[in-house]
């Protein structure tokens, strides 16, 4: 339970976020999107530490790009985040009748084939484009699923965000319940969305190659897929400038490597999942969350790269 002092601290600390969410939610969609993009640019200017992290990541991942090109990608990433923020605040106004104006399917047959196997589907996705929108739209289209995530530090903001995510049938469970919740969902033939592009620490994470650098990556999805024979489907929500909307892009399920060595197979499959993420990020670098310290955890004996 929060004390009165901690209540006030939480309220004051997150007051700007509350204001932005409420104001954007009241604006017409086109105006909200424009303001949201402006907020994204404002964050770019106000947080130099995040800019430094982003530029360091881009330097490692895309060394072939010039400094000017990397700066352009980073600025575009903030534009992408601002657009996502605006769309997120409009979730209460979206329905099955109007959601196609915001997001449409691309490769739905790949999800359908995986779903029809009846052994569960793991949406292997990343913080790219409109990841919140893809999950929300998929539930509106009639396919509610489970979402794995970490609770926000502020309970009031967490309640608001989780309420938006689950208003059309999606269910959420905390990452601390990851293994139990994921196995249970797969046994029921359900779908679970997992963001697999964040830094982890051993033993939950294993080191695999990501943009030529060793990155500690969650191996739980690979272990559960091997145990349950669930289908692992790369699923990304990509902003399409020509369409003026998002594409919920499903790729074919990734074949699982099975050699009989469970630990080696977990690493091999985690590598395959990570390469699928890398491929889509290389195609749309301006939409991936470069300001996350993805390579923070280092192999034994290696110093920090940040």
KOLZASE-849251 format. One record per atom (N, C-alpha, C): x, y, z; residue in three letters. Coordinates in pm, whole numbers, padded with zeros to 5 digits, always signed. Atoms other than C-alpha are relative to their C-alpha. Layout:
REM KOLZASE-849251
XYZala...
END
This chain:
REM KOLZASE-849251
+00085-00120+00000unk+00000+00000+00000unk+00088+00125+00000unk-00076-00124+00006unk+00125+00350-00083unk-00030+00088+00119unk+00020-00099-00104unk+00180+00597+00199unk-00039+00130-00067unk+00038-00129+00058unk+00060+00954+00155unk+00118+00067-00068unk-00118-00061+00061unk+00416+01067+00084unk+00035-00066-00133unk-00033+00069+00124unk+00481+00797-00175unk-00107+00024-00106unk+00110-00032+00093unk+00139+00867-00329unk+00028+00131-00071unk-00027-00131+00059unk+00232+01231-00383unk+00122-00006-00091unk-00121+00011+00083unk+00576+01137-00515unk-00033-00063-00133unk+00040+00066+00124unk+00424+00899-00770unk-00083+00094-00087unk+00085-00091+00077unk+00164+01158-00871unk+00083+00109-00066unk-00079-00110+00054unk+00420+01435-00916unk+00099-00049-00106unk-00099+00053+00093unk+00677+01216-01089unk-00060-00030-00137unk+00063+00041+00125unk+00430+01099-01353unk-00104+00100-00049unk+00098-00100+00040unk+00216+01414-01375unk+00014+00041-00146unk-00012-00038+00141unk+00366+01519-01713unk-00052-00108-00094unk+00047+00110+00084unk+00291+01174-01856unk-00152-00004-00002unk+00145-00003-00009unk-00068+01190-01731unk-00058+00111-00087unk+00050-00115+00076unk-00115+01533-01886unk+00006-00028-00150unk-00017+00029+00142unk+00024+01424-02223unk-00103-00103-00047unk+00096+00104+00038unk-00192+01109-02232unk-00142+00053-00007unk+00137-00052-00003unk-00509+01292-02136unk-00026+00099-00111unk+00019-00102+00103unk-00460+01584-02373unk-00006-00064-00138unk+00001+00065+00130unk-00372+01365-02670unk-00128-00080-00023unk+00121+00079+00012unk-00670+01143-02599unk-00123+00081-00035unk+00114-00086+00027unk-00905+01440-02627unk+00004+00063-00139unk-00015-00066+00129unk-00770+01567-02959unk-00049-00089-00115unk+00029+00078+00120unk-00889+01461-03306unk+00125-00079-00039unk-00111+00091+00025unk-00673+01176-03432unk+00115+00065-00077unk-00105-00061+00081unk-00483+01371-03699unk+00080+00101+00080unk-00068-00099-00083unk-00405+01653-03457unk+00079-00069+00110unk-00069+00074-00107unk-00315+01407-03181unk+00130-00060-00051unk-00120+00059+00057unk-00069+01236-03411unk+00108+00107-00020unk-00096-00108+00020unk+00094+01567-03501unk+00061+00046+00131unk-00050-00041-00132unk+00123+01669-03135unk+00089-00110+00058unk-00080+00111-00051unk+00250+01323-03043unk+00139-00003-00061unk-00130-00005+00067unk+00527+01348-03301unk+00083+00116+00055unk-00069-00114-00060unk+00612+01690-03158unk+00054-00034+00138unk-00047+00044-00132unk+00636+01536-02811unk+00122-00090-00015unk-00115+00086+00025unk+00870+01275-02954unk+00126+00081-00027unk-00115-00086+00029unk+01100+01543-03092unk+00046+00074+00126unk-00034-00069-00124unk+01085+01725-02758unk+00083-00091+00090unk-00076+00096-00079unk+01206+01411-02579unk+00141-00017-00058unk-00131+00010+00064unk+01487+01387-02833unk+00092+00114+00047unk-00079-00116-00040unk+01603+01735-02732unk+00030+00002+00150unk-00010-00014-00145unk+01549+01702-02356unk+00083-00108+00069unk-00068+00110-00066unk+01725+01371-02288unk+00128-00038-00075unk-00126+00027+00071unk+02087+01383-02412unk+00060-00137+00033unk-00055+00132-00034unk+02176+01062-02223unk-00056-00108-00092unk+00062+00097+00090unk+01928+00866-02433unk+00052+00017-00142unk-00057-00022+00134unk+02062+01029-02748unk+00137-00067-00010unk-00133+00061+00001unk+02412+00912-02652unk-00010-00152-00010unk+00020+00145+00008unk+02288+00556-02596unk-00041-00039-00142unk+00047+00029+00134unk+02107+00563-02929unk+00111+00007-00103unk-00109-00015+00096unk+02409+00689-03119unk+00106-00109+00019unk-00096+00108-00025unk+02635+00433-02951unk-00050-00131-00060unk+00058+00122+00057unk+02399+00152-03049unk+00007+00001-00152unk-00004-00011+00145unk+02377+00276-03405unk+00142-00013-00054unk-00140+00011+00040unk+02755+00307-03425unk+00044-00147-00005unk-00038+00142-00004unk+02793-00060-03326unk-00076-00082-00103unk+00084+00084+00082unk+02502-00201-03521unk+00010+00032-00149unk+00000-00042+00140unk+02526+00000-03842unk+00125+00084-00031unk-00123-00077+00021unk+02892+00101-03882unk+00015+00052-00143unk-00010-00045+00139unk+02844+00137-04258unk-00070+00133-00023unk+00071-00127+00013unk+02617+00439-04199unk+00090+00116+00040unk-00074-00120-00040unk+02761+00789-04183unk-00060+00057+00128unk+00050-00064-00121unk+02724+01000-03871unk-00131+00072-00026unk+00122-00071+00035unk+02462+01211-04044unk-00117-00096-00019unk+00105+00099+00022unk+02266+00901-04144unk-00049-00058+00133unk+00039+00052-00131unk+02270+00768-03787unk-00084+00101+00076unk+00079-00104-00066unk+02145+01099-03651unk-00141+00007-00060unk+00130-00004+00067unk+01866+01096-03907unk-00087-00117+00046unk+00074+00118-00047unk+01765+00742-03803unk-00050+00023+00143unk+00039-00021-00140unk+01761+00840-03435unk-00113+00101+00011unk+00109-00097-00002unk+01546+01148-03497unk-00130-00062-00050unk+00119+00066+00054unk+01308+00938-03705unk-00059-00098+00100unk+00050+00091-00103unk+01286+00686-03419unk-00089+00074+00099unk+00081-00079-00093unk+01156+00961-03189unk-00132+00040-00066unk+00124-00028+00072unk+00903+01053-03456unk-00093-00121+00006unk+00077+00123-00007unk+00792+00690-03461unk-00061-00020+00138unk+00051+00013-00137unk+00758+00685-03082unk-00112+00098+00028unk+00104-00100-00019unk+00555+01006-03086unk-00129-00040-00069unk+00118+00048+00072unk+00318+00861-03346unk-00068-00112+00080unk+00055+00110-00080unk+00276+00546-03134unk-00069+00052+00125unk+00061-00058-00120unk+00206+00754-02823unk-00137+00057-00031unk+00127-00060+00037unk-00070+00944-03001unk-00105-00107-00028unk+00095+00106+00033unk-00233+00629-03137unk-00043-00074+00126unk+00033+00072-00123unk-00217+00464-02795unk-00107+00074+00079unk+00100-00077-00076unk-00416+00746-02635unk-00138-00005-00063unk+00129+00006+00070unk-00690+00696-02896unk-00063-00139+00006unk+00052+00137-00005unk-00741+00325-02816unk-00149-00007+00038unk+00143+00012-00037unk-01080+00384-02642unk-00096+00034-00114unk+00090-00040+00110unk-01219+00531-02966unk+00003-00097-00117unk-00012+00093+00111unk-01117+00242-03190unk-00093-00120+00018unk+00094+00112-00001unk-01367-00030-03281unk+00033-00094-00114unk-00020+00096+00108unk-01386-00331-03508unk-00034+00063-00135unk+00041-00064+00125unk-01548-00105-03769unk+00103+00100-00052unk-00092-00103+00048unk-01279+00162-03777unk+00148-00035+00015unk-00140+00032-00025unk-00958-00019-03679unk+00080-00014-00129unk-00073+00015+00126unk-00871-00083-04045unk+00055+00132-00050unk-00057-00131+00037unk-00807+00291-04079unk+00135+00022+00068unk-00123-00017-00077unk-00520+00249-03833unk+00100-00112-00029unk-00091+00113+00018unk-00379-00101-03889unk-00068-00110-00081unk+00053+00108+00084unk-00424-00378-04147unk+00096-00118+00004unk-00081+00121-00002unk-00299-00734-04173unk+00090-00010-00124unk-00094+00030+00108unk-00002-00837-04384unk+00058-00138+00031unk-00046+00135-00026unk+00063-01212-04402unk-00081-00074+00105unk+00085+00063-00101unk-00232-01314-04188unk-00003-00152-00014unk+00005+00145+00022unk-00223-01660-04346unk+00108-00073+00079unk-00107+00062-00079unk+00102-01725-04158unk-00043-00020+00145unk+00056+00018-00135unk-00067-01663-03823unk-00106-00108+00000unk+00112+00095+00005unk-00372-01863-03928unk+00051-00144-00006unk-00056+00134+00011unk-00161-02164-04025unk+00058-00047+00132unk-00058+00034-00131unk+00023-02155-03693unk-00109-00024+00103unk+00111+00012-00096unk-00299-02107-03496unk-00076-00131-00020unk+00078+00119+00030unk-00471-02398-03670unk+00070-00130+00042unk-00069+00119-00049unk-00202-02640-03549unk-00054-00042+00136unk+00061+00030-00129unk-00371-02614-03207unk+00097-00021+00114unk-00098+00020-00106unk-00048-02621-03006unk+00050+00131+00060unk-00039-00130-00052unk-00031-02253-02924unk+00091+00076-00095unk-00082-00087+00085unk+00138-01959-03094unk+00073+00100+00088unk-00080-00104-00065unk+00420-01742-02964unk+00027+00109-00103unk-00033-00116+00083unk+00422-01398-03125unk+00136+00050+00046unk-00133-00048-00031unk+00792-01319-03129unk+00014+00138-00064unk+00003-00135+00055unk+00805-00941-03165unk+00106+00087+00065unk-00103-00093-00048unk+01011-00632-03083unk-00059+00139+00019unk+00040-00140-00018unk+00989-00267-02980unk+00027+00075-00130unk-00017-00056+00134unk+00950-00163-03340unk-00135+00050-00051unk+00121-00056+00059unk+00695+00062-03508unk-00110+00019+00102unk+00114-00016-00089unk+00357+00031-03338unk-00031-00127+00076unk+00019+00131-00064unk+00403-00275-03119unk-00125-00006+00088unk+00122-00002-00080unk+00122-00169-02884unk-00124-00007-00089unk+00114-00005+00092unk-00108-00107-03180unk-00028-00137-00060unk+00019+00131+00059unk-00051-00449-03334unk-00075-00094+00094unk+00066+00085-00100unk-00151-00628-03015unk-00145+00040+00018unk+00136-00051-00021unk-00456-00406-02966unk-00089-00029-00121unk+00080+00021+00121unk-00574-00429-03328unk-00031-00148-00020unk+00022+00144+00016unk-00532-00807-03333unk-00117-00046+00087unk+00113+00036-00087unk-00774-00832-03040unk-00131+00054-00056unk+00121-00057+00060unk-01023-00602-03213unk-00045-00079-00122unk+00033+00081+00117unk-01007-00817-03525unk-00055-00137+00040unk+00060+00125-00047unk-01127-01105-03308unk+00097-00105+00049unk-00101+00096-00044unk-00804-01267-03190unk+00071+00048+00127unk-00064-00041-00126unk-00743-01169-02827unk+00106-00100+00042unk-00111+00087-00037unk-00424-01307-02681unk+00061+00046+00132unk-00071-00032-00124unk-00192-01299-02383unk+00121+00087-00032unk-00113-00091+00019unk+00069-01027-02344unk+00089-00008+00124unk-00096+00003-00110unk+00383-01060-02132unk+00062+00138+00014unk-00060-00132-00020unk+00512-00739-01977unk+00038+00023+00145unk-00040-00039-00135unk+00663-00569-01676unk-00093+00110+00049unk+00084-00104-00056unk+00441-00367-01447unk+00075+00132+00005unk-00062-00132-00010unk+00508+00006-01462unk+00019+00036+00147unk-00032-00035-00138unk+00661+00157-01150unk-00113+00077+00068unk+00110-00077-00057unk+00370+00393-01103unk-00130-00080-00014unk+00119+00086+00008unk+00056+00192-01014unk-00117+00063-00073unk+00112-00068+00064unk-00186+00455-01145unk+00018+00000-00153unk-00029+00004+00143unk-00016+00476-01484unk-00009-00144-00051unk+00008+00141+00038unk+00014+00097-01492unk-00145-00043-00021unk+00141+00035+00012unk-00361+00065-01437unk-00060+00056-00128unk+00050-00062+00122unk-00435+00306-01721unk+00048-00075-00123unk-00059+00066+00117unk-00196+00142-01968unk-00053-00141-00015unk+00048+00137+00007unk-00302-00212-01881unk-00148-00005-00038unk+00141-00007+00036unk-00666-00110-01909unk-00020+00019-00149unk+00006-00020+00145unk-00609+00013-02264unk+00037-00128-00075unk-00049+00119+00069unk-00416-00300-02362unk-00103-00113+00000unk+00088+00117-00019unk-00685-00539-02237unk-00147+00030-00023unk+00141-00036+00008unk-01008-00357-02321unk-00080-00081-00101unk+00074+00082+00097unk-01094-00595-02607unk+00038-00148+00008unk-00019+00143-00020unk-01008-00931-02457unk+00142-00047+00021unk-00137+00042-00029unk-00631-00934-02436unk+00017-00021+00150unk-00032+00025-00140unk-00495-01071-02110unk+00149+00023+00020unk-00141-00026-00025unk-00167-00974-01949unk+00046-00078+00122unk-00060+00056-00120unk+00064-01152-01711unk+00143+00051+00011unk-00129-00060-00029unk+00379-01023-01547unk+00113-00093-00043unk-00113+00081+00045unk+00719-01137-01668unk+00050-00094+00109unk-00039+00090-00109unk+00776-01290-01322unk-00077-00132-00006unk+00080+00121+00016unk+00504-01542-01414unk+00020-00060-00140unk-00021+00030+00141unk+00654-01593-01759unk-00011-00149-00031unk-00005+00141+00037unk+00731-01965-01764unk-00133-00071+00026unk+00125+00067-00034unk+00419-02084-01583unk-00114+00047-00090unk+00107-00054+00082unk+00188-01852-01775unk+00011-00041-00146unk-00021+00033+00141unk+00342-01929-02114unk-00030-00148-00026unk+00027+00143+00018unk+00332-02306-02072unk-00150-00028+00010unk+00144+00018-00016unk-00028-02289-01950unk-00075+00044-00125unk+00066-00053+00120unk-00130-02076-02251unk+00022-00091-00120unk-00028+00087+00114unk+00042-02308-02500unk-00081-00129+00009unk+00078+00124-00017unk-00131-02614-02354unk-00147+00021-00034unk+00138-00030+00035unk-00462-02438-02412unk-00014+00040-00148unk+00003-00039+00140unk-00369-02359-02772unk-00017+00149-00021unk+00017-00145+00008unk-00363-01984-02702unk+00121+00067-00065unk-00108-00081+00058unk-00144-01706-02839unk+00057+00092+00107unk-00068-00088-00095unk+00114-01513-02637unk+00097+00089-00076unk-00093-00093+00062unk+00298-01199-02749unk+00118+00027+00092unk-00121-00018-00080unk+00658-01166-02630unk+00095+00096-00072unk-00101-00092+00052unk+00896-00873-02684unk+00137-00059+00031unk-00125+00073-00019unk+01233-01041-02738unk+00123+00082-00034unk-00113-00083+00042unk+01461-00745-02806unk+00057+00083+00114unk-00051-00075-00114unk+01549-00630-02453unk+00119-00071+00063unk-00116+00056-00068unk+01869-00680-02256unk-00044-00087+00117unk+00027+00091-00110unk+01862-00971-02013unk+00128-00028+00077unk-00116+00044-00076unk+02094-01119-01752unk-00010-00151+00019unk+00003+00143-00027unk+02194-01483-01699unk-00062-00025+00138unk+00015+00114+00092unk+02047-01733-01628unk-00120+00013-00093unk+00117-00013+00088unk+01725-01601-01792unk+00042+00027-00145unk-00047-00034+00134unk+01931-01480-02087unk+00122-00081-00042unk-00118+00063+00057unk+02184-01645-02317unk+00057+00095-00104unk-00063-00090+00095unk+02434-01473-02543unk-00013-00053-00143unk+00011+00031+00143unk+02356-01471-02915unk+00042+00123-00078unk-00044-00112+00085unk+02467-01256-03205unk-00118+00088-00040unk+00100-00098+00043unk+02268-00939-03270unk+00076+00117-00059unk-00075-00104+00071unk+02409-00699-03529unk+00151-00013+00022unk-00143+00022-00012unk+02752-00859-03490unk+00055+00014+00140unk-00042-00013-00140unk+02762-00810-03112unk-00071-00105+00084unk+00063+00095-00092unk+02696-01062-02835unk-00102+00073+00086unk+00109-00064-00074unk+02360-00973-02679unk-00068-00103+00088unk+00066+00093-00093unk+02214-01138-02370unk-00151+00006-00025unk+00137+00007+00054unk+01870-01251-02485unk-00082-00106+00073unk+00089+00095-00068unk+01573-01419-02316unk-00012-00130-00078unk+00008+00131+00065unk+01576-01790-02392unk-00128-00075+00037unk+00121+00068-00047unk+01243-01872-02225unk-00094-00040-00111unk+00091+00033+00110unk+01041-01858-02547unk+00047-00124-00074unk-00054+00117+00069unk+01272-02110-02714unk-00020-00125+00084unk+00013+00117-00087unk+01262-02343-02414unk-00146-00048+00006unk+00141+00038-00006unk+00883-02334-02392unk-00046-00056-00135unk+00038+00050+00133unk+00843-02381-02769unk+00050-00142-00019unk-00054+00135+00012unk+01068-02686-02756unk-00079-00099+00086unk+00074+00086-00094unk+00872-02824-02461unk-00143-00028-00046unk+00142+00011+00035unk+00523-02764-02604unk-00026-00018-00148unk+00013+00004+00147unk+00586-02767-02981unk-00089+00113-00051unk+00074-00118+00046unk+00420-02425-03005unk+00068+00059-00124unk-00054-00068+00118unk+00464-02229-03328unk+00052+00138+00040unk-00058-00132-00028unk+00692-01926-03306unk-00009+00084-00128unk+00029-00081+00118unk+00569-01659-03547unk+00056+00141+00018unk-00043-00139-00005unk+00765-01337-03605unk-00115+00092-00039unk+00114-00090+00023unk+00507-01058-03582unk+00042+00142+00034unk-00045-00138-00020unk+00586-00688-03625unk-00104+00098-00055unk+00095-00103+00043unk+00369-00378-03653unk+00078+00117-00056unk-00087-00092+00071unk+00532-00154-03911unk-00079+00118-00057unk+00064-00117+00059unk+00439+00201-04003unk+00032+00003-00150unk-00014-00005+00144unk+00381+00220-04379unk-00036+00141-00047unk+00021-00140+00036unk+00424+00576-04504unk-00094+00012-00120unk+00085-00008+00119unk+00255+00506-04839unk-00146-00028+00035unk+00137+00030-00040unk-00051+00350-04678unk-00054+00103+00098unk+00044-00093-00103unk-00060+00608-04401unk-00060-00073+00119unk+00049+00081-00112unk-00127+00330-04150unk+00102-00109+00030unk-00090+00108-00039unk+00037+00034-03978unk-00035-00131-00070unk+00018+00136+00049unk+00086-00313-04123unk+00037-00099+00111unk-00029+00106-00097unk+00058-00603-03878unk+00055-00117-00080unk-00071+00090+00090unk+00315-00820-04048unk+00034-00132+00069unk-00030+00133-00051unk+00324-01195-03981unk+00090-00072-00100unk-00085+00083+00083unk+00606-01410-04113unk-00030-00147+00027unk+00019+00143-00023unk+00610-01787-04144unk+00063-00041+00132unk-00054+00051-00126unk+00668-01979-03821unk+00145-00046-00022unk-00141+00038+00008unk+01038-02037-03752unk+00015-00147+00037unk-00021+00142-00035unk+01131-02409-03769unk+00092-00013+00120unk-00080+00018-00121unk+01269-02527-03436unk+00111-00102-00024unk-00112+00095+00006unk+01612-02689-03421unk-00014-00097+00117unk+00011+00104-00103unk+01598-03018-03229unk+00112-00102-00020unk-00113+00094+00009unk+01922-03210-03173unk+00001-00099+00115unk-00001+00084-00119unk+01839-03370-02840unk+00078+00062+00114unk-00073-00074-00103unk+02069-03131-02652unk-00084+00122+00033unk+00098-00105-00030unk+01812-02910-02479unk+00064+00137+00017unk-00065-00130-00022unk+02057-02636-02377unk+00050+00058-00131unk-00049-00046+00130unk+02221-02614-02718unk-00116+00041-00089unk+00117-00033+00083unk+01881-02615-02886unk-00063+00131+00043unk+00056-00126-00049unk+01759-02331-02663unk+00081+00118-00054unk-00086-00108+00050unk+02058-02118-02768unk-00016+00013-00152unk+00012-00004+00146unk+02030-02213-03137unk-00131+00065-00044unk+00130-00057+00036unk+01660-02127-03152unk-00012+00145+00041unk-00001-00141-00042unk+01705-01805-02954unk+00077+00084-00102unk-00075-00070+00105unk+01966-01709-03213unk-00086+00020-00125unk+00086-00011+00119unk+01719-01782-03495unk-00106+00107+00019unk+00102-00102-00028unk+01452-01568-03329unk+00061+00139-00007unk-00067-00131-00003unk+01700-01285-03276unk+00038+00047-00140unk-00032-00036+00138unk+01810-01295-03639unk-00123+00048-00076unk+00124-00047+00063unk+01447-01256-03746unk-00028+00144+00039unk+00017-00138-00045unk+01431-00940-03536unk+00101+00090-00070unk-00103-00081+00065unk+01759-00813-03677unk-00036+00030-00146unk+00036-00018+00142unk+01633-00865-04032unk-00102+00112-00017unk+00105-00101+00014unk+01324-00650-03977unk+00051+00137+00045unk-00056-00128-00044unk+01521-00382-03788unk+00089+00059-00108unk-00083-00050+00110unk+01770-00357-04073unk-00087+00059-00112unk+00090-00050+00104unk+01477-00305-04308unk-00068+00129+00040unk+00069-00119-00050unk+01313-00041-04087unk+00074+00056+00123unk-00079-00043-00116unk+01592+00100-03865unk-00059+00122+00072unk+00056-00121-00061unk+01404+00426-03805unk-00115-00029+00093unk+00115+00033-00084unk+01131+00237-03619unk+00036-00084+00122unk-00039+00082-00115unk+01336+00038-03364unk+00050+00087+00115unk-00030-00076-00122unk+01401+00151-03005unk+00151-00001+00029unk-00146-00004-00013unk+01771+00238-03033unk+00046+00053+00136unk-00044-00061-00127unk+01776+00420-02698unk+00001-00098+00116unk-00010+00104-00103unk+01748+00093-02503unk+00142-00056+00000unk-00137+00052-00009unk+02084-00038-02375unk-00002-00153-00023unk+00020+00140+00040unk+02043-00364-02563unk+00121-00086+00030unk-00122+00077-00020unk+02406-00471-02517unk+00064+00029+00137unk-00051-00035-00133unk+02439-00373-02150unk+00070-00117+00068unk-00060+00118-00062unk+02505-00725-02017unk+00108-00054-00092unk-00112+00045+00081unk+02846-00841-02136unk+00045-00139+00040unk-00060+00129-00036unk+03008-01185-02153unk+00110+00020+00104unk-00101-00007-00108unk+03244-01262-01866unk+00133+00053-00053unk-00130-00055+00036unk+03561-01055-01884unk-00007+00122-00091unk+00015-00116+00088unk+03423-00787-02116unk-00050+00121+00079unk+00043-00123-00066unk+03386-00427-02001unk-00123+00056-00064unk+00120-00065+00050unk+03086-00204-02049unk+00026+00070-00133unk-00015-00071+00128unk+03029-00070-02399unk-00070+00134+00004unk+00067-00128-00014unk+02828+00224-02268unk+00079+00094+00090unk
END
